[in-house]
């Protein structure tokens, strides 16, 4: 039996570990009993309380992600914002299918072992000069991420960079700047590329979902690419220049590293029928996104790709199950549901109107002011909350601001990819941070 | 007896591992050496797992494995493993995933059955607390930290005796400073202290501090009992009766070549949390190794 002092001590420990949870609970309870502000419906006010709870819990990670997701959807029902069925309907949609599908596609693609071929490609393109190699890492990461997602690219590129670093010097302390230079080229390259196409990141698909859900004009896969993809080519050289200035590598040439990497990958890399099949399936998925995404949705196409990978035996369900973060999928569903309710209850319009009143005529007369507000809000939240959750929460509000919703949505998508300042902003940043070779302050 | 040794890197953890293994050997205790890696955003746990599997295919270790390998080599060099284990070497592919971010490597020791290496990921205090809860360790050995909060949390939340290896010097001749009063914690602390002194042949100072000029029956009784306990294990202790503030006096008496041994405070946990306790204050301020016995 637990002794009384031990019980007290365990309680103190629980409190010390759950300060944010308690803070969130107390503040939201106080807010609940306060009258709703003028012009805002009760359900609108209550959904904003849920937004506060969600943001606070996501930032603090005081409870597991699925727990946050369940808090959001259950409170939507308890607060009378919607009935169980309507909330369930807003919870599952094509954007969630896409997130689920893209996470599974990532596992399937990483499993095929294309990393060695990519390594050979980079070496062939860049030669052995460190700056060229880093530029190659950034460019390949950005160009690939636009199609396969940043977590896939980071997982593929990370071992290549780490191997190169290890082959350059066995003592990692002698190549810390080189390691940081290459790893940031991958992470930031992936971030830049993630806005290139709608399938580059879950947040892009959330925006497309909001445009559809709120009856706003939409753009096709290719139209999105037309707006966004060229930006990647502008950003890559700027990124490389900034990284070059910040992380002057210890070696200007990577002769030994490149030579040994080349030997290793040439020895072990073979093109198998499985690898070709995997590539063909992904190409079909990509074609599907371009041709059919408007009629059947990006998510359904991604899931079709997953089915093909499973049917051909290129990936097993156990593998998918193990490596797919179901908590993230549930959280996506719940934040999108919350975003939909922010719009439906009028809370988004109320917040946008207050912003318009606060800014006076500036918002309607100087369009760049709206863009600036959207960029600042999105960039700030993306760096503390994660970029996808930011778009899910802020999307309904910013899309209600004066101006073309397509324009505002794209500004938001681009700004959300500027999660350069923290390791939590994007999966690619967290993946390189987890390697232990870059520090939080490096971001 | 079961001992948990928490290590962080080969640069900083050598004294912790060294002292930890000495103590484990002295008590014939089974040992677990734990490395607690950094906690990452829950958003990216699966992505990190996928990336780590990818890098493993390239023969690159995940963070922490190198530290465990260093610990293995240190233990092998000092013959803490049996010959077969030393010959087999560090087998990174035999790290067993026990779920909840815990990987484990079972090995056979020389002075005890088990010498395990484990890799955990998360915040250090909750991870060590979970590990102690799970395996029921008697002593947790950890290196000194500059973070004052860390000392507080270790004493408050970890349910085992705590040994903080502060500024340990390998060739220093250490003395044991046994702090004694009439509290409940003193008895067990005395048991540990006398065993350690016996195992390492340390000279011992038995210190009792009274706030008043008079030493009451309880204090004198405890002091005499402590002297007898050391004499029983063949050590003639130096008796010290001092007047003053207990924390300040212990700190003033302890030199760099002392190992302080104190019993844990049995104050109400809420009071300990808010105001601290004598062992906690000593632990926060001392610059020598300290063992707080629970």
Interface residues (C-beta under 8 A of the other chain):
Chain A: X5 X6 X8 X9 X12 X13 X16 X17 X61 X64 X65 X103 X106 X107 X110 X113 X115 X151 X154 X155 X156 X158 X159 X160 X162 X163 X166 X322 X323 X324 X325 X327 X328 X386 X423 X424 X427 X430 X431 X433 X434 X435 X436
Chain B: X37 X38 X40 X41 X42 X43 X44 X45 X46 X47 X48 X49 X50 X51 X52 X53 X54 X55 X57 X58 X60 X63 X126 X129 X153 X156 X157 X159 X266 X268 X269 X270 X273
